[in-house]
Amino acid sequence: MTDALTAVVRRVMPARPERVYDEWLDPDALVDWMCPRPAFATAISLDARVGGEVRIDIDDLGTLMTVSGRYLELRRPDRLRFTWHCTTWPPEYAASVVTVTFEPHGGEETLMTISHERLEAPLVDQHHRGWLAIATQLESALRRGSVQ
């Protein structure tokens, strides 16, 4: 689902909110699922505190780019927010904001919602497709692990 400047993806994850939340702050886990394939992260660094930086170096079929941002909110296990800016964006594009929420769903699952706001209009559909792929990859990563 998208509106004018926001891409929204909802997915039920096969783990409790604490586990899904923690995946978003684990650089080793993020390497496995963060970038929509065939792109992949070549390096991830993060400082998981409000004001701390996050950086994802990406190789997308030979195109190298970096996504960077700062954490705005870290409220385990319910919500995290961070800014998002990509080096491939035109220089006039400002940073956008990603909010991820985690709601208990059934006994052992989580309804995860990714809301990517303040995107420039030409980026909305691309990011919506990217977050859909990333949510699928995260779901697969959680299913592969022992996550209860």
C-alpha positions as CSV (number, residue, x, y, z in Angstrom):
1,M,0.0,0.0,0.0
2,T,1.3,3.5,-0.8
3,D,0.0,7.0,-0.4
4,A,1.5,10.1,-2.0
5,L,4.9,10.0,-0.2
6,T,4.7,6.9,2.0
7,A,5.3,3.2,1.3
8,V,3.7,0.8,3.8
9,V,4.2,-2.9,4.1
10,R,2.6,-5.2,6.7
11,R,3.6,-8.8,7.2
12,V,2.9,-11.4,9.9
13,M,6.3,-12.7,11.2
14,P,6.8,-16.2,12.7
15,A,8.3,-14.9,15.9
16,R,7.5,-12.8,19.0
17,P,7.9,-9.0,18.8
18,E,11.1,-9.0,20.9
19,R,12.8,-11.4,18.5
20,V,11.6,-9.6,15.3
21,Y,12.6,-6.2,16.8
22,D,16.1,-7.5,17.8
23,E,16.7,-8.6,14.2
24,W,16.5,-5.0,13.1
25,L,19.4,-4.1,15.4
26,D,21.7,-7.0,14.8
27,P,24.2,-6.2,12.0
28,D,25.0,-9.9,11.4
29,A,21.3,-10.7,11.0
30,L,20.7,-7.6,8.8
31,V,23.3,-8.8,6.3
32,D,21.1,-11.9,5.7
33,W,17.9,-10.1,4.9
34,M,18.0,-6.3,4.6
35,C,18.6,-5.7,0.9
36,P,16.1,-6.9,-1.7
37,R,17.8,-9.6,-3.8
38,P,19.7,-9.6,-6.0
39,A,21.2,-6.6,-4.0
40,F,23.1,-7.5,-0.9
41,A,24.8,-5.7,2.0
42,T,28.6,-5.7,1.8
43,A,28.9,-4.1,5.3
44,I,26.5,-2.9,8.0
45,S,27.4,-0.7,11.0
46,L,25.0,0.6,13.6
47,D,25.0,2.4,16.9
48,A,21.6,1.3,18.4
49,R,20.8,4.4,20.5
50,V,18.7,7.5,19.8
51,G,21.0,9.7,17.7
52,G,23.2,6.8,16.8
53,E,24.1,6.1,13.1
54,V,23.2,3.3,10.9
55,R,25.0,2.6,7.6
56,I,24.4,-0.1,5.0
57,D,26.9,-0.5,2.1
58,I,25.1,-2.2,-0.8
59,D,26.1,-4.0,-4.0
60,D,23.2,-4.1,-6.4
61,L,24.5,-6.0,-9.4
62,G,27.7,-4.0,-9.5
63,T,26.1,-0.7,-8.6
64,L,27.6,0.3,-5.2
65,M,25.6,2.5,-2.9
66,T,25.3,3.4,0.8
67,V,22.1,3.9,2.8
68,S,22.7,5.9,6.0
69,G,20.6,7.4,8.7
70,R,20.2,8.1,12.4
71,Y,18.0,6.4,15.0
72,L,15.1,8.6,16.1
73,E,13.3,6.2,18.4
74,L,14.1,2.8,19.9
75,R,11.3,1.4,22.0
76,R,11.8,-2.4,22.3
77,P,9.8,-4.4,21.5
78,D,7.1,-2.1,19.9
79,R,8.7,0.4,17.6
80,L,11.8,1.8,16.0
81,R,12.3,4.8,13.8
82,F,15.3,6.0,11.8
83,T,16.1,8.3,8.9
84,W,17.1,6.9,5.5
85,H,19.1,8.4,2.7
86,C,20.7,6.7,-0.2
87,T,23.8,7.9,-2.1
88,T,22.1,7.2,-5.4
89,W,19.4,9.7,-4.8
90,P,19.6,13.1,-6.5
91,P,21.3,15.7,-4.2
92,E,18.1,17.7,-3.7
93,Y,16.4,14.7,-2.1
94,A,16.1,15.0,1.7
95,A,16.4,12.0,4.1
96,S,13.2,10.0,4.6
97,V,11.9,8.3,7.7
98,V,11.3,4.6,8.3
99,T,9.1,3.5,11.2
100,V,8.8,-0.2,12.0
101,T,6.2,-1.4,14.5
102,F,5.8,-4.8,16.1
103,E,2.4,-6.0,17.4
104,P,1.7,-9.3,19.0
105,H,-0.3,-11.5,16.7
106,G,-1.6,-14.8,18.0
107,G,0.6,-16.5,20.5
108,E,4.0,-16.6,18.9
109,E,3.8,-14.3,15.9
110,T,4.2,-10.5,15.2
111,L,2.4,-8.2,12.9
112,M,5.2,-6.1,11.6
113,T,4.4,-2.8,9.8
114,I,7.1,-0.9,7.8
115,S,6.1,2.7,7.0
116,H,8.6,4.6,4.9
117,E,7.6,8.3,4.9
118,R,8.8,11.5,3.3
119,L,9.9,9.8,0.2
120,E,10.1,11.8,-3.0
121,A,7.3,10.7,-5.4
122,P,9.6,8.9,-7.9
123,L,10.9,6.7,-5.1
124,V,7.7,5.5,-3.5
125,D,6.9,2.4,-5.7
126,Q,10.5,1.3,-5.8
127,H,10.8,1.4,-2.0
128,H,7.4,-0.3,-1.6
129,R,8.6,-3.2,-3.7
130,G,11.9,-3.2,-1.8
131,W,10.3,-3.4,1.6
132,L,8.0,-6.2,0.4
133,A,11.0,-8.2,-0.7
134,I,12.8,-7.4,2.6
135,A,9.8,-8.5,4.7
136,T,9.7,-11.8,2.8
137,Q,13.5,-12.3,3.3
138,L,13.1,-11.5,7.0
139,E,10.2,-13.9,7.3
140,S,12.4,-16.6,5.7
141,A,15.4,-15.9,8.0
142,L,13.1,-16.1,11.1
143,R,11.7,-19.5,9.8
144,R,15.2,-20.8,9.4
145,G,16.2,-20.0,13.0
146,S,14.9,-21.3,16.2
147,V,12.9,-18.2,17.2
148,Q,10.4,-18.6,20.0
